């Protein structure tokens, strides 16, 4: 995962150097989410179902934004 983090760092440096203003970088990485669930004490046999629900929430949020004319 270190190369992934380095790419994100380069991306942020480039966007900052371009002075495009405020931006948000969203990361969707199953292993990071699994680690968060583990730290939160979620039983391993429930992580897939919960991950699926989290993915659906994110997609529902995107549809909501699109329908309301926001970015």
C-alpha positions as CSV (number, residue, x, y, z in Angstrom):
1,X,0.0,0.0,0.0
2,X,3.0,2.3,0.3
3,X,3.1,2.9,-3.5
4,X,-0.6,3.8,-3.4
5,X,0.0,6.4,-0.7
6,X,2.9,7.8,-2.6
7,X,0.7,8.3,-5.7
8,X,-1.9,10.1,-3.6
9,X,0.8,12.3,-2.2
10,X,2.1,13.2,-5.7
11,X,-1.5,13.9,-6.8
12,X,-2.1,16.2,-3.9
13,X,1.2,18.0,-4.5
14,X,0.4,18.4,-8.2
15,X,-3.1,19.8,-7.5
16,X,-1.8,22.2,-4.9
17,X,0.9,23.4,-7.3
18,X,-1.7,24.0,-10.0
19,X,-3.5,26.2,-7.5
20,X,-6.9,24.9,-8.5
21,X,-8.4,25.7,-5.1
22,X,-10.0,23.4,-2.6
23,X,-10.3,19.8,-3.7
24,X,-11.2,16.4,-2.2
25,X,-9.5,13.1,-2.9
26,X,-11.7,10.1,-2.2
27,X,-10.1,6.7,-1.6
28,X,-12.0,3.4,-1.9
29,X,-9.7,0.6,-0.8
30,X,-11.2,-2.6,0.6
31,X,-8.2,-3.4,2.8
32,X,-8.3,0.0,4.5
33,X,-12.0,-0.4,5.2
34,X,-11.4,-4.0,6.5
35,X,-8.7,-2.6,8.8
36,X,-11.1,0.1,10.1
37,X,-13.8,-2.5,10.8
38,X,-11.2,-4.7,12.6
39,X,-10.2,-1.8,14.8
40,X,-13.8,-1.1,15.5
41,X,-14.4,-4.7,16.7
42,X,-16.6,-5.8,13.8
43,X,-16.6,-9.6,13.6
44,X,-14.8,-10.9,10.5
45,X,-17.8,-12.8,9.2
46,X,-19.8,-9.5,9.0
47,X,-17.3,-7.3,7.2
48,X,-18.3,-8.2,3.7
49,X,-22.0,-7.4,4.3
50,X,-21.1,-4.2,6.0
51,X,-18.6,-3.2,3.2
52,X,-21.3,-3.8,0.6
53,X,-23.7,-1.5,2.5
54,X,-21.0,1.2,2.8
55,X,-20.5,0.9,-1.0
56,X,-24.2,1.3,-1.6
57,X,-24.4,4.4,0.6
58,X,-21.5,6.0,-1.3
59,X,-23.3,5.3,-4.6
60,X,-26.6,6.6,-3.3
61,X,-24.8,9.8,-2.2
62,X,-23.4,10.3,-5.7
63,X,-26.9,9.8,-7.3
64,X,-28.3,12.3,-4.8
65,X,-25.7,14.9,-5.7
66,X,-26.3,14.3,-9.4
67,X,-30.0,14.8,-9.0
68,X,-29.6,18.0,-7.1
69,X,-27.1,19.6,-9.5
70,X,-24.1,19.6,-7.1
71,X,-20.6,18.4,-7.8
